[in-house]
């Protein structure tokens, strides 16, 4: 794959009704034509909220739209047959498929059981009360509708380290399960936010239980056999011990018929923490560049006051480009979601140009930016908002430009707070380009490309500028862009 380009093919508010797998199958012939060669599907397993579940409230990993559980056979996105048909269509069109892995927690247990718990300070999870409370909790998962097909594993309180609700006495909060089977306290090698960020939601899986880790490895083998997927996106890894994922990734790579592409979500804006995690898993996964996404958000709000020459400072793609998946936005940062940090539409073409046309990182494109999205939800203030996420009109062209012109040696011209540029030299087999963008007034950059590019005529592939630029004998010319815009200059004779 020359220029890998990932599409996150869903968003948080994708409509219910089981249509996504069929839509994906219909899209498959066209995606490669516009330059998409990898696709990240949402969680495929049945969630606690059944046909309404986005997929991150995992109930049964082994139900991928096959069993009548939680009110439906199909998931929000369709049934098992539709899923497998969609994956087959993608792979026939040479598009790699990533499956979303949600194994931090489970939700929607089938039965209560007696447990002993200790209250935990939610703001500092290292503070655990000495008092032991005898109670009941929803911690037993028997999956009666599946009746042991694919796996006979029964999850009970020994598989979990924490919960947020108990009964008899009834109480909500954060509770540490007293579990001689796995030991005291929380898992190590997790993020240190709130003292220890092991617990996120629901019934928190305890990876110190060897039977649990073996079951999750077995599920990975099973899901690869069922779907023939090409890789994984790992959810919420800052809450999961790094030692477990190092072991898990080594296992799946060993048993996979071909090398898998793996990217993990460690949502931290501190690049040091991202690098530490990469070290802890021996460099065996890529990470999403959360610091860069936040910079795009801030730049889109600040306009000409943002120093574009520093847009990559303190980002993962600058510190470790070989482990960075770059993005403009995703399902967690879209408006009204938990990590809300939307990028204003005017800036998105600039941001996408910076991740699609530079040589560093693997870029991820977000479904609503390609196809649009409209939804309604309640904000943190209790008010209801109607959200429109418009199609970014030139995104198709930028993805196409990545495959056609983003080749060869990269040279940066990040020497002005409002107007920056970079060039790609091209190769013997494929042409290069010059990219100029501004968050202020109309911008220009005088660039010398070398004698090989002497006497060439250049046009803006995006059509934002209408003039033709000609290089002199040394390959020097002044390339321009409109204010608050981007231009991708390519040689006229390669179009």
N, C-alpha and C positions, 0 to 999 in steps of 0.2 A: 504494500500500500504506500504510494509515493507521498501523498500529503493526507494523512489521516484526518478525517473531519467527522465529529460526533454530533448526532442530533438527539437531544432529549425529547422524545416523542410523546410528551404528555405535559399537563400542568395540573396544579392542585385542584382546579375547578373544572377539569374536563367533565363533560356531561355524563350523568349516569345513563344506563340503558344498554350497556354491553356492546358498544359500537366500535371501540378503539381497535381491537384486533382486526376487524373487517376493514377499517379505514387504513390501518398499516399495510395490510395485504394489497389494497388498491393503490397505495402510494409507492409500493416497492419498485415498480418498473421505472418510476420517474426520479426517485431520489438520487440514484447514481448519475443520472443525466445532469443534475444540477450540482453534483460534486459531494454528496453525502455518501460516505462509505462505511460508517458505523452508526448504530442506533441503540439508544439506551431506553429500554422498555420499563414501565413502572413495575412495582412488585406484582408478581404473577399469582401469589398464593392468597387464599381466602383470609380476609380480615374479619375482625370481631363485628363490624357493621355490615358484613355481607356484601350485597350488591351496591351499597353506597360507599364502601370503603375505598379510599385512595390507595390503601395497601400497606400503610405503615403501622397499623394496629394488628399485627400478625396473630392469627388464631391457629391455623393449621398449614404448615409449610407444604404438606403433601397433597393439599387440595388446590389444584390449579384450574378450578372451574369444572370439577367432575362430580362432586357430591352435594347433596341437598343439606347444606349446613348454613347456619346464620341467616336463614330466610331465603336462600337462593342456591341454585346449582352454579350458575355463572358468577364470576366476579364482576366488579363494576365495568370491566373492559371486555368481557365475553367469556365463552366457555373454553374448555381445554382443546377441543377440536379446532376452534377458530384460532386459538393461540398458536398451535403447532402449524396450522396452515399458513399463518402470517409469517412465522419464523422461516418456514420452508421457502416462501416467496421471496423474502429478503435475501436469504442465502443464495438462492438461484440467481439473483441479480447482484451477487458479489458484495452484499452489505453485511458486515459483521454484526452480531446481536449480543448486547450486554444485558444480563439479568440482574435486577435489583435485589440485593441480599439484605433482609431485615431480621437479624437474629439477636438484637440487644434485649428484646422483651417479648412477652406474649400477652394477649388480652382476650377476654371473653371465655374464661374457664367454664368447664361443664359442671363442676361440683365444688362444694365447699369441703374443707377439712379442718380439723383442729390444728392450730399452730401456736407457737410461742414467739412473741415479738418484743422489740424494744423501740421506744420512740426515738426519733432522730431529729436533730435541729436541721430544718430544711435549708437554712442559709450557711450552715457549717456542718457538713455530713460526718465530720470526724467526731462530733459531739453526739455520743450515743448514750441514752439513759441506762443506768444500772437496772432499773425496775423491769422485770419480765412480766409481760401481760399474756395471760391465757385467753385465747379467742378463737374465732373461726375466720377463714379467709378463702376466697375463690382462687385456689391454686392447683386444682386437679383437672387435667386435660385428658379426656378419654376418647374423644372424637367418635361418638357412638355411630354416626352415620357412615363413617369410613370403615368401621368394623375391622380394623387391623390391616387393611389392604395397604401395601407398600411398606408400612412400618407398624410394629406392635408396641412401640415405645409409649409408655404412659408418663406424662409429666405430673409431678406433685411438688409439694413445698420444698423437698430436698433439692429441687432443680433451680430454686430461686433464692436470691439474697435479700430482696426488698420488695415491698408492696406499698400502695398508697391508700388502702381501705381495709378495715377490719370490721367484723360483726361479733356481737355478743362478747364484749361491749361494742356498740357501733361507733366508729370514729374514722374520720379522714385525716390524712397527714402523711408523714413519711415514716415507715417502720422497717427496721432491720429484722429479718427472720432469724431466730435463734436456731442454728442448724449445725449440730455436731458433725454432720456429714462433710461440710465444707469449711468450717472454721469460723473464727471471729472476724468482725470488721468487713470492709468492702474489698473488692478486687484491687490489686495494684496495677501499675502501668496504664492508668487512665488519666484523663485531664485533671488538673488540680483546681479547677474552678469549684467554688463552694467547698473547698477543702479536699473533696474527692468526688469526681463527677461520674462515678460508676452508675448511679441510679438516674434514669431518664423518665420512664413512665411505665405504667402497667405492672406486670409481674416481671421483675428484673432478673434475667437469666444469670445464673452463677456458673462461670466457666471453670471454677475449681472442682466441679463435679465431673469426673472423668467420663461417666456415662453420657452426660450432656454433650461434651465436646465430640465424642465419638458419633453421637446421633447427628450432630450438625455436619460433620464430615461425610457421614453416610448420606444425608440429604443432598449435599453438594454432588456426590457421585450420581445419585438418583436423578437430580434435576438436569445434569449434563447428559445423562443417558436419554431422558425424556425429550429434551429440547434441542440437544446438539448445539448449545449456545457457544459463543466465541469468547466469552469473558463475563466479568461481573462488575457491578457498581456496589460498593459496600457502604451501607447506611450507618451513620452515627458512630463512627469508630472511636471518637474521643471518649465514649462511654464504655468501650469494650477493651479488655486488657490486650495490649499490643502483642504480648507473648502468644496469646491464643491465635491472633490473625497471622502472625508469622508462621505458626505451625499449620494453620488451615490453608494458607496460600501455598506453602510448600507441598502440602498434600494434594491440592487440586491440580497444581501444575504437573505433579508427578504422574497422576492418573489420567490427565487430559490427553487426547490423541494429538493435540497440537498446542503450541504456547498460547496461553490465554491473556487477553488484555484486561487488566484489573485497575480500577480507579476507586479510591476511597474518599468518603466525605468526612474530613476532620475540619469542622467549621470553626476556625480560629483566625483572627486577623493578625496574630503574632507569627511571623514567618519562622522564628526560632522554634516554636512548638511544632510546626509542620515538619521542619527538618529533623527535629528530635524523633518524631514518629517514624519518619522514613528510615532513620538509623535503627530504631527499635525493631522494625520489620525487615531489616537487612536490605532495604531498597527494593522490596519485591512488589510494591504497589505505587501507582501514581496518586497524587492528591489534587483535589480541586483547589485552584488558587483563590481562596477567599479574600486575602488582602487586596488582590487586583480587582476583584468584583466590587469591593467597598470603595476603591479609588475611582472606579467608573461611576458609581453612585454619587460620590462627592463632586467629581468633575462635572457631572451633568447638572448638578444643582448650582454650582458656583460660576459656571460660564467662564467668561474671560478672566475672572479672578483666580482661576485654578492654574497652577504652573504645570503645563503639559510636559515640560522637560523632565519632570520628576514622576511621571505617571507610573513608571515601573520600579521606582525606588521602594525597597522593603517588600517586594512581592516574591512569591515562590518561583515564578518563571524567570526572574532575574537571578535569584540565588541558586536555583537548581532546575534548569530548563528541562532536563531529561525526566523529571518526575512531576511535571506540572501539566494539569489539564486546565486550560484557561476558559473563562466564561464571562458573559455579560450579565446574565441573570438566570435564575432557576425557579423551581416550584416553591422553595422556602423563602426566597427574597422577593417574590412577586407581591404586588399590593395586597394588604390585609393578612399576610402570612407571618409566621412567628419571627422570621429573620428579615422582615421587610426592609429592603434597601433597593427600591426600584431605580432603574436608569431611565432618565427622561428620553422620550422618543427622538428628540433632535440629536442627541449624542450617540445613540446606538450605532448609526453607520460608522462613526469615528471609532467607537470601541470595537466593533466587529472587524474593521480594517486592521486594527492593532493586534487582534488575536489571529485573524485568518491569513494575513499576508506576511507577517514576520515569520522567521524560521523557528522560533522558540515556542515550545509547548504544543500540546494537542488541543485545538479549539473545540468547544462545545456550543452548539446552536440551540436556542430554546424554541420549542414548538410555537408559542404565540407570536414570536417575532417573525416566523416564517408563514404562519397561517392565520394569525389573529386570534383574539379571545375576548369574550364578553361574559361577565358574571356579576353576581351580587352577593354581598356578605356583610356581616356585622363587624365593625371595627372595635378596637380596644376601648373606645369611648361609649360604646353601646349604640351608636348610630349605624344605620344601614347605608351602604355605599354601592353605587353601580359603577363597575370598573370596565373600562374599554382598553384593551391592549391592542393597538393597531398593528397591522402588518408593516414591517420595515421594508419599504418599497425596494430599496437597492440591495437587500440582503441576498437575494438570488444571484445578483451580479457579483457580489463580493465572494460568495462561495465558489462561483464559477471562476472568478479571477484567481482564487487560491490554487485551483487545479491547473490553470492554464499559464499563470505568470509568476507564481510565488516559488521561484527556483533560483538556486545559486547563492553566491556569497552575499551576505547582508551588511550594509553600511548604514549607520545611524547618523542623523543630523538633528539631534535633540538639543539645539543650541538657542532656543528662544522660548519664553514662557507661554506664548500663544500659538506659534506656528512651528510644527515639527515635521520631519520627513524621514523616510528611509528608502533605500534602494535595494533591489535584488538583482544580481549581476546576470542571471540566466546561466544556462549550461549549454554544452554542445547540442543537447537534445531538446531543450525547452527554453523559451524566452523568459526574460525578467521583467521588472517594472519599477516605477518610481512612485511612491505614495506620499502625498502632501496633505496635511490636515491642519485646521485652525479652529480654536474655540473662541476666537475674537473676530477681527476684521479679515477681509480678503488677505490671503497669505501667499508668499512666494519663497522659493529656495533656489539659489544658483548652485548647481551640482555638476561636477565633472565625472563622467562615467568611463572615460578612457577612449583611446583611438578606435577601438573596435566599434564604438557607438558614434563615431564621427559622421556628420552629414545625414543623420536619420531624422525622420518625421515622427512625432509623437502625438497621440490623441488621448483624451480622457476616456477610459473604458466605461466609466459611469455616466458620461455625458453631462456632468455638472459644469464643465468648461467646454466652450465650443471652439476655441482657437486651436490651431496646430502649432506645436512647439518644435523647432528645428535645432539640433545640436550642431556645434561648429566642428572643425577638424579634430579637436581634442576630445570631442564628446561632451562639451559643456553647453548647458542651457539653463534658462530660468523656468522652473516648473511652478505652476500656480494652483490655488484652490480658492473657493468661495469662503466667506466668513461663516463660521459654525458648520463647516462641511468638510468633505474629503474628496480628493481626486486621485484616481489610479491611472498613471500615465504609462501607456504601452506603445510599442512601435507600430506604426500604421500598417507596415507590411506583414505583420504576424496575425492580424485580425482575420 
